Amino acid sequence: TTAGTRQSLVEPIEALLALPPARWLLDGLLPEAGVALMVAPPNVGKSTVALDWALRVATGSDWHGRAMQAGGVAYFAGEGRRGIGQRAAAWLASHDATLSHRLDLVTRTPPLSQPEGQRELAAIVAEARPRLVVVDTISSLWGGASEDDASAVAPFLASLQRMAEAAGCLFLLLHHERKPSAQPQAGNAWAAVRGSGAWVGSADAALSLSGPPEALQLATLKQRDGERLPPISLRLVAVALPNGGSSVVVVPGAEAPPAAEHEPRAEDAILAAMRLLGADGITLPGAMQAGGCAKSTAWRALNLLVSNGLADQFGRRGAIRWRVR
């Protein structure tokens, strides 16, 4: 072809050297725009972690000491609609938080493997302009086409990349691991991801979640534009719902410095203040004052006291308190 009809983009290396550093939705883990994958066995907690991220984006909160951008969220739920509502209520109550941006739950979506489903997805993203789009899960929303078929998977992921670039958003896809009997014997973490290799190969970031609820590990399998961080320890703890019952939220694990390095001292001070206040309990601002710490640290300390059986949470959203058990 001639220079006038050439379609390839030819750039001098100096133009690439001048590019700004990578930008993050969640510092070091989730890129600002593109496609990210989180893979885990069933019922480990990937929906809980994804919803935690979604709520932090929609409330403008950081994530356990890591900066997170704020904005709208579109959450495509193929399973567990009621459970998502309960977990969101538990999160908002335990954080004493309110949404500052839209968080839309999308259900009854046409199969995403089909053109109709992809057009529906594109229309919702174009209208809502979310910062984060969660697809929970690929298997429940994919439809009739095989997840192993690269000829279906690769064009779908390419369309997500185009949408992400146009809207400036991140697509977070939740996916399952292969069944244990189908997993490779060697230590290839990518090969444990169910379906076509295009799911990981085309993603900008790929994370895995594993372990029991009290000792989860969030590991980085792939990071296209950044370094792979060491595994992050998390755990799930139960919190009371404002209208009765309980659900779970995710908190830092026991081995999560530096964000948690000052928490034991904060916990001791907050627990001592609780004992002085008796049945009336302590508020989140009161815990911040007693512990001499930031809101996020006080919240983590309060939830650790609850999960360790030292305190109870009570009250309604907007008026949550904690008292000695």
C-alpha positions as CSV (number, residue, x, y, z in Angstrom):
1,T,0.0,0.0,0.0
2,T,1.0,3.6,-0.5
3,A,1.6,6.0,2.4
4,G,-1.7,7.7,1.6
5,T,-3.7,4.4,2.0
6,R,-1.7,2.8,4.8
7,Q,-3.8,1.8,7.8
8,S,-1.0,0.8,10.2
9,L,0.1,3.3,12.9
10,V,3.8,4.1,12.7
11,E,5.2,6.1,15.6
12,P,8.8,7.1,16.6
13,I,9.9,5.5,19.9
14,E,10.3,9.1,21.4
15,A,6.5,9.4,21.3
16,L,6.1,6.3,23.4
17,L,8.8,7.4,25.8
18,A,6.8,10.6,26.4
19,L,3.7,8.7,27.4
20,P,2.5,9.3,31.0
21,P,2.7,6.5,33.5
22,A,-0.2,4.0,33.8
23,R,-3.3,5.3,35.6
24,W,-5.2,3.2,38.0
25,L,-8.8,2.7,39.1
26,L,-7.4,0.9,42.2
27,D,-3.8,1.7,42.7
28,G,-1.5,-1.1,41.6
29,L,-4.3,-3.6,41.0
30,L,-7.0,-2.4,38.6
31,P,-6.2,-0.2,35.6
32,E,-8.2,3.0,35.0
33,A,-9.6,1.7,31.7
34,G,-9.6,-1.7,29.9
35,V,-10.5,-5.2,30.9
36,A,-9.6,-7.0,34.1
37,L,-10.4,-10.5,35.1
38,M,-10.9,-11.9,38.6
39,V,-10.9,-15.7,38.8
40,A,-11.8,-18.0,41.7
41,P,-13.5,-21.3,42.6
42,P,-17.2,-21.1,43.3
43,N,-18.3,-19.6,46.6
44,V,-14.9,-18.3,47.6
45,G,-16.0,-14.6,47.8
46,K,-15.2,-13.0,44.4
47,S,-18.6,-11.4,44.3
48,T,-18.1,-9.9,47.8
49,V,-14.7,-8.5,46.8
50,A,-16.0,-7.1,43.5
51,L,-19.0,-5.5,45.3
52,D,-16.6,-4.0,47.9
53,W,-14.7,-2.4,45.0
54,A,-17.9,-1.3,43.3
55,L,-19.2,0.4,46.5
56,R,-15.9,2.1,47.2
57,V,-16.0,3.6,43.6
58,A,-19.6,4.7,44.1
59,T,-18.9,6.2,47.6
60,G,-15.5,7.7,46.8
61,S,-13.6,5.5,49.4
62,D,-10.1,4.1,49.3
63,W,-9.4,0.4,49.6
64,H,-7.5,-0.5,52.7
65,G,-4.9,2.2,52.2
66,R,-4.9,2.1,48.3
67,A,-6.2,5.0,46.4
68,M,-9.4,4.3,44.3
69,Q,-11.1,6.6,41.8
70,A,-14.7,7.6,42.4
71,G,-17.5,7.4,39.8
72,G,-20.6,5.5,38.7
73,V,-20.8,1.7,38.6
74,A,-22.9,-0.7,36.4
75,Y,-23.1,-4.1,38.0
76,F,-24.3,-6.9,35.7
77,A,-25.6,-9.6,38.0
78,G,-26.3,-13.0,36.5
79,E,-26.7,-14.7,39.8
80,G,-27.4,-14.0,43.5
81,R,-29.4,-10.7,43.0
82,R,-30.8,-10.8,46.5
83,G,-27.5,-11.6,48.0
84,I,-25.9,-8.6,46.3
85,G,-28.6,-6.4,47.9
86,Q,-27.9,-7.8,51.3
87,R,-24.1,-7.5,51.0
88,A,-24.5,-3.9,49.8
89,A,-26.8,-3.1,52.8
90,A,-24.2,-4.6,55.1
91,W,-21.3,-2.7,53.5
92,L,-23.1,0.6,53.7
93,A,-24.2,0.1,57.3
94,S,-20.8,-1.1,58.5
95,H,-19.1,1.8,56.8
96,D,-21.8,4.3,57.8
97,A,-21.6,5.4,54.1
98,T,-23.9,6.7,51.5
99,L,-23.6,6.6,47.7
100,S,-22.2,9.7,46.1
101,H,-22.4,8.2,42.5
102,R,-24.8,5.9,40.7
103,L,-24.5,2.2,41.3
104,D,-26.9,0.4,38.9
105,L,-27.7,-3.3,39.1
106,V,-28.4,-4.8,35.7
107,T,-30.3,-8.1,35.4
108,R,-32.0,-10.2,32.7
109,T,-29.4,-9.3,30.2
110,P,-29.4,-11.1,26.8
111,P,-26.4,-13.5,26.5
112,L,-23.2,-11.5,26.2
113,S,-21.8,-14.1,23.7
114,Q,-24.5,-12.9,21.2
115,P,-24.7,-9.6,19.2
116,E,-27.9,-8.6,21.0
117,G,-26.3,-8.9,24.4
118,Q,-23.2,-7.0,23.3
119,R,-25.4,-4.2,21.8
120,E,-27.3,-4.0,25.1
121,L,-24.1,-3.8,27.1
122,A,-22.8,-1.1,24.8
123,A,-26.0,0.9,25.1
124,I,-26.0,0.8,28.9
125,V,-22.3,1.8,29.1
126,A,-22.8,4.7,26.6
127,E,-25.8,6.0,28.5
128,A,-24.6,5.6,32.1
129,R,-20.9,6.4,31.5
130,P,-19.8,4.4,34.5
131,R,-16.2,4.3,35.9
132,L,-16.5,0.6,36.6
133,V,-18.5,-2.2,34.9
134,V,-18.7,-5.5,36.8
135,V,-19.8,-8.7,35.0
136,D,-20.8,-11.3,37.6
137,T,-20.2,-13.9,36.4
138,I,-19.0,-14.7,32.8
139,S,-20.5,-18.2,33.0
140,S,-24.0,-16.9,34.1
141,L,-24.1,-14.1,31.5
142,W,-22.2,-15.6,28.5
143,G,-25.1,-17.7,27.0
144,G,-25.0,-20.6,24.6
145,A,-21.6,-20.1,23.0
146,S,-18.7,-22.1,24.5
147,E,-16.3,-20.3,26.9
148,D,-13.5,-22.3,25.2
149,D,-14.2,-20.9,21.7
150,A,-11.6,-18.3,21.1
151,S,-13.4,-17.3,17.9
152,A,-16.3,-16.0,20.1
153,V,-14.3,-14.9,23.2
154,A,-11.6,-12.8,21.4
155,P,-14.0,-10.6,19.5
156,F,-16.1,-10.1,22.6
157,L,-13.0,-8.9,24.6
158,A,-11.9,-6.7,21.7
159,S,-15.4,-5.0,21.8
160,L,-15.0,-4.5,25.5
161,Q,-11.6,-2.8,24.9
162,R,-13.2,-0.5,22.4
163,M,-16.0,0.4,24.8
164,A,-13.6,0.9,27.6
165,E,-11.5,3.3,25.5
166,A,-14.5,5.3,24.4
167,A,-16.1,5.5,27.8
168,G,-13.0,5.7,29.9
169,C,-14.1,2.7,32.1
170,L,-12.9,-0.6,33.4
171,F,-14.7,-3.9,32.7
172,L,-14.2,-6.3,35.6
173,L,-15.1,-9.8,34.6
174,L,-15.7,-12.4,37.3
175,H,-14.8,-15.9,36.2
176,H,-14.5,-19.5,37.5
177,E,-11.5,-21.8,37.7
178,R,-11.5,-25.1,35.9
179,K,-12.8,-28.0,38.0
180,P,-9.9,-29.5,40.0
181,S,-9.9,-32.7,37.9
182,A,-9.4,-30.5,34.8
183,Q,-6.6,-28.3,36.1
184,P,-3.0,-28.8,35.0
185,Q,-0.6,-30.5,37.3
186,A,2.2,-28.0,36.8
187,G,2.3,-24.6,38.3
188,N,0.7,-22.6,35.4
189,A,-1.8,-20.4,37.1
190,W,-3.2,-19.1,33.8
191,A,-4.1,-22.6,32.7
192,A,-6.4,-22.9,35.8
193,V,-8.7,-20.3,34.3
194,R,-11.8,-21.9,32.7
195,G,-12.3,-21.6,29.0
196,S,-10.3,-20.1,26.2
197,G,-6.8,-18.7,26.9
198,A,-8.1,-15.4,25.4
199,W,-9.8,-14.6,28.7
200,V,-6.5,-14.0,30.4
201,G,-4.5,-13.3,27.2
202,S,-6.6,-10.3,26.2
203,A,-7.1,-8.9,29.7
204,D,-5.1,-5.9,30.9
205,A,-5.0,-7.4,34.5
206,A,-5.9,-10.8,35.9
207,L,-6.3,-11.5,39.6
208,S,-7.1,-14.7,41.4
209,L,-8.9,-15.2,44.8
210,S,-8.4,-18.3,46.8
211,G,-8.5,-19.7,50.4
212,P,-11.0,-20.0,53.2
213,P,-13.2,-17.0,54.3
214,E,-10.9,-16.3,57.2
215,A,-7.7,-16.3,55.1
216,L,-8.3,-15.2,51.6
217,Q,-5.4,-14.5,49.2
218,L,-5.8,-12.0,46.3
219,A,-3.0,-12.7,43.9
220,T,-2.0,-11.0,40.6
221,L,-1.7,-13.4,37.7
222,K,-1.1,-10.6,35.1
223,Q,-0.5,-6.9,35.0
224,R,0.0,-5.5,31.5
225,D,1.2,-2.0,32.5
226,G,2.5,-2.5,36.1
227,E,4.4,-4.8,38.4
228,R,2.7,-7.9,39.9
229,L,2.1,-7.1,43.6
230,P,2.7,-9.7,46.3
231,P,-0.5,-11.5,47.4
232,I,-2.9,-9.5,49.5
233,S,-4.5,-11.1,52.6
234,L,-8.2,-10.6,53.1
235,R,-11.0,-12.1,55.1
236,L,-14.7,-12.1,55.2
237,V,-16.5,-11.1,58.4
238,A,-20.2,-11.1,59.3
239,V,-22.0,-7.8,60.1
240,A,-25.5,-7.2,61.2
241,L,-28.0,-5.8,58.7
242,P,-30.0,-2.7,59.7
243,N,-33.3,-4.5,59.4
244,G,-32.2,-7.8,60.9
245,G,-30.1,-10.8,59.7
246,S,-26.5,-10.5,58.7
247,S,-24.3,-10.6,55.7
248,V,-20.5,-10.5,55.0
249,V,-18.0,-7.8,54.1
250,V,-14.4,-8.1,53.2
251,V,-11.7,-6.7,55.6
252,P,-7.9,-6.8,55.6
253,G,-6.4,-10.1,56.7
254,A,-4.1,-10.7,59.6
255,E,-1.0,-10.3,57.4
256,A,-1.9,-7.0,55.7
257,P,0.7,-4.3,56.6
258,P,1.4,-1.5,56.2
259,A,-2.3,-0.4,56.2
260,A,-3.0,-2.4,59.4
261,E,0.3,-1.8,61.2
262,H,-1.2,0.7,63.7
263,E,-4.5,-1.1,64.2
264,P,-3.7,-3.1,67.3
265,R,-3.1,0.1,69.3
266,A,-6.3,1.7,67.8
267,E,-8.3,-1.5,68.8
268,D,-7.1,-1.3,72.4
269,A,-8.0,2.4,72.7
270,I,-11.4,1.9,71.1
271,L,-12.2,-1.1,73.2
272,A,-11.2,0.8,76.3
273,A,-13.5,3.6,75.3
274,M,-16.4,1.2,74.7
275,R,-16.0,-0.2,78.2
276,L,-16.3,3.3,79.6
277,L,-19.4,4.1,77.5
278,G,-21.2,0.8,78.5
279,A,-24.5,-0.1,76.8
280,D,-24.7,3.2,74.9
281,G,-21.7,2.1,72.8
282,I,-19.5,4.1,70.6
283,T,-20.0,5.8,67.2
284,L,-17.6,5.7,64.3
285,P,-16.5,9.3,64.9
286,G,-16.1,8.4,68.6
287,A,-13.9,5.5,67.7
288,M,-11.8,7.7,65.4
289,Q,-11.3,10.1,68.4
290,A,-10.6,7.3,70.9
291,G,-8.1,5.6,68.6
292,G,-6.6,8.8,67.3
293,C,-6.9,7.3,63.8
294,A,-8.5,7.9,60.4
295,K,-12.0,6.7,59.5
296,S,-10.8,3.7,57.5
297,T,-8.5,2.6,60.3
298,A,-11.3,3.0,62.9
299,W,-13.7,1.0,60.8
300,R,-11.2,-1.8,60.3
301,A,-10.5,-1.9,64.0
302,L,-14.2,-2.0,64.9
303,N,-14.9,-4.8,62.5
304,L,-11.9,-6.8,63.8
305,L,-13.2,-6.3,67.4
306,V,-16.6,-7.7,66.2
307,S,-15.1,-10.6,64.3
308,N,-12.9,-11.5,67.3
309,G,-15.9,-11.7,69.5
310,L,-15.0,-8.6,71.6
311,A,-17.8,-6.2,70.4
312,D,-21.3,-6.1,68.9
313,Q,-22.6,-3.8,66.2
314,F,-26.1,-2.4,66.7
315,G,-28.3,0.4,65.5
316,R,-29.7,1.5,62.1
317,R,-27.9,2.9,59.1
318,G,-26.8,6.4,59.8
319,A,-26.8,5.7,63.5
320,I,-24.5,2.6,63.8
321,R,-22.8,2.0,67.2
322,W,-20.6,-0.6,68.7
323,R,-20.5,-1.9,72.3
324,V,-18.5,-4.4,74.4
325,R,-20.0,-7.9,74.0
